[in-house]
């Protein structure tokens, strides 16, 4: 299961031209392009606002396999106990 091939895109464009006409298809394509641009700008803005350092610290504590998860549940972290004491 792959993505679109160029032949698939050509078939879609030909069907779109036959059903909608060139002006409507051009308008739809322009709107889709603007939407993709706005989505990319929103993603970039969100990525700029994320606290990446804090997220990487949290990600290091996430277990990557069931054994690590069980070990974390069985043995409490000493760092958390020390931080709670201060």
C-alpha angles and dihedrals in degrees: 000000000000136000130268120313122212090251090056090052092049091052091050092049093049092050090046091051091049094049103035108020129236098284095051092045090050091051092049091049091049091050091048090050092051090048092052090048092051091048091051091049091050091049092050091049091049092048090051091053098047117105094236095177092056092045092052090051091051092045090056089060094053112101116238097203138023093257092058091048092052091046090052091051094048099045117043116222114257092211092060091049091050092048091050091051094056 
